[in-house]
């Protein structure tokens, strides 16, 4: 039976190739959507870990999302530094802003910290760190070259360095400036900050402040993307359904064309289960080949999205499992044709 199944695949190779390519394209989109969801988490983790903090002290009642922390007075830094267990306390400003980059208005995440402090020392891909006012380090996704100028909140900055993989909120570039510059842009120079990042192991927070961990900051920030993640996951289910329809259409047409073959096989003693198994093997092989094609194709399709796409190892494990499920479900469509095959047709004129 297996040899017959493979022979039929070879005989109908053009049909199976078309179905494999079609399902492969759909599987590639499914993989890309999974990478997009994972990209939200990865970009948040990379930004938060880039602060090199052991913990954050934020205003009590703040939602804890890295890009929308509740502002508070800078005087909180001294109280945080005096907290038992704290070895260093650094004020930061993290606020989404609109920037003029080469005459084009784009959204950025403005991050300010004292010059030469931990948050300002991102790993550089080119240039140098911020050493004074009106200087900025930008993520490479912004497309601003070294020496160029960008305007944020009416304040002009010279790009002195670039970093990479530093985005938030679905691919919005981070830009890093000195604390005074950030306060001038966002708070008209007032001594206001978004949070105090601390090193050490504080056991309690000063009055009016709350201690949150990096993991809590990341989770709260990811929760902000919950609606987008839900929509993407629903789209993944739709993609899987489309792939199943493509494979099912092929298997069903094949079953129609093989009605007489089924009758002959039944006359020779093959059971309905064996006939179904042959159809299932064909469908699963097509789906698995489509998944393999998709895994390669997806690497070249990441540019479809402006947001970061990051493939997790589990995505490549889930894809063939999904392919097998799709293949088995698709073959059920043709089950009736195999079961209804009449052995008497094998001897019909």
C-alpha positions, 0 to 999 in steps of 0.5 A, spaced: 500 500 500 505 504 501 508 503 494 502 504 491 501 511 495 508 513 493 507 511 486 501 515 485 505 521 488 510 521 483 504 520 477 501 526 480 507 530 482 505 536 478 499 537 482 502 535 489 508 540 487 502 546 486 499 544 493 506 544 496 508 550 494 501 553 496 500 550 503 508 552 504 506 559 502 501 559 507 505 555 513 511 561 511 506 566 513 504 562 519 511 562 521 512 569 520 506 571 525 509 566 530 515 570 529 512 577 530 508 575 536 515 573 539 518 579 537 514 583 541 517 579 547 524 579 545 524 587 543 521 588 550 526 584 554 532 587 550 530 594 552 529 592 559 535 588 560 539 594 556 538 598 563 542 593 567 538 594 573 537 589 578 530 592 580 526 599 578 523 604 583 516 607 580 511 611 583 506 607 587 500 606 582 504 606 576 502 601 571 509 598 570 509 599 563 516 601 561 514 606 555 508 609 560 511 609 567 507 615 571 512 621 572 515 623 579 519 628 582 527 627 581 528 627 588 525 620 589 533 618 587 536 620 593 530 616 597 531 610 593 539 611 594 538 611 601 534 605 601 537 599 605 540 594 600 541 599 594 548 600 591 546 605 586 540 609 583 540 612 577 534 616 574 531 615 567 526 618 563 522 613 558 517 617 554 514 616 546 515 622 542 515 624 535 521 625 531 523 629 525 528 624 521 530 627 515 524 631 514 519 625 516 516 625 522 516 618 526 515 615 532 521 614 537 522 612 544 526 617 548 530 614 553 534 619 557 539 618 563 545 621 566 551 621 561 555 615 562 550 612 566 548 604 565 542 606 561 546 610 556 551 605 555 548 601 550 552 596 546 554 600 539 554 598 532 558 604 530 560 611 533 560 613 540 556 614 547 553 620 548 558 625 552 554 631 552 548 635 551 544 635 544 547 628 542 543 622 541 545 614 540 539 611 535 537 604 534 539 603 526 532 601 525 531 609 525 535 610 519 539 616 521 546 616 519 552 618 524 553 625 524 546 627 521 541 631 525 534 629 528 529 633 532 525 631 538 520 636 541 523 642 537 530 640 540 536 638 535 540 632 536 546 630 533 547 622 532 553 620 535 552 613 535 548 607 533 545 601 536 541 595 534 535 591 536 533 596 541 525 598 539 519 597 543 511 597 541 512 593 535 518 596 532 518 603 534 526 605 535 529 607 541 533 613 542 538 615 547 540 622 550 542 625 556 537 626 562 537 633 562 536 633 554 530 628 555 527 633 561 528 639 556 524 635 551 518 632 555 518 636 561 520 643 559 526 642 563 523 640 570 526 635 575 521 630 573 523 622 571 519 616 569 523 611 574 529 610 578 533 604 576 537 601 582 542 596 583 543 591 589 537 588 593 532 593 596 528 590 601 523 595 601 521 601 597 521 609 600 514 612 601 510 613 595 514 608 591 514 601 589 519 596 587 518 592 581 523 587 578 525 587 570 520 581 569 514 585 572 516 591 567 517 586 561 510 582 563 506 589 564 509 592 557 507 585 554 500 586 556 500 592 553 500 588 546 495 583 548 490 585 543 495 585 538 498 578 540 490 576 540 489 578 533 495 575 530 494 568 534 487 568 531 490 570 524 495 564 525 489 559 526 486 562 519 492 560 516 492 553 518 485 553 516 487 555 509 493 550 509 488 545 510 483 547 505 489 547 500 491 540 502 484 537 502 482 540 495 488 536 492 487 530 496 479 530 495 480 531 487 485 525 487 480 521 491 475 522 485 480 520 480 482 514 484 475 511 485 476 505 480 483 504 483 480 504 490 475 499 488 480 494 485 484 495 491 478 493 495 477 487 491 484 485 492 482 485 500 484 492 502 480 495 507 477 502 508 482 503 513 488 501 509 485 506 503 484 512 508 491 510 511 494 511 503 490 518 503 493 520 509 500 518 508 499 523 501 496 528 505 501 528 511 507 528 506 505 534 502 504 538 508 511 536 511 514 538 505 510 544 505 512 546 512 520 544 510 519 549 504 515 554 509 521 554 514 526 556 508 521 561 505 520 565 512 527 567 513 527 571 506 520 574 508 521 577 514 521 584 511 514 583 510 513 586 517 516 593 519 516 590 526 521 585 529 520 578 527 524 573 532 523 565 531 523 561 537 526 554 537 519 552 539 516 555 532 520 550 528 518 544 532 510 546 532 510 547 524 511 540 523 506 538 528 501 543 525 503 540 518 501 533 520 495 535 524 493 539 517 495 533 513 490 528 517 484 533 517 485 534 510 485 526 508 478 526 512 475 530 507 476 524 502 475 518 507 468 518 504 470 516 497 475 511 500 470 508 504 464 508 499 468 505 493 465 499 491 469 492 489 464 491 483 466 497 479 473 493 479 470 488 474 465 494 470 466 494 463 
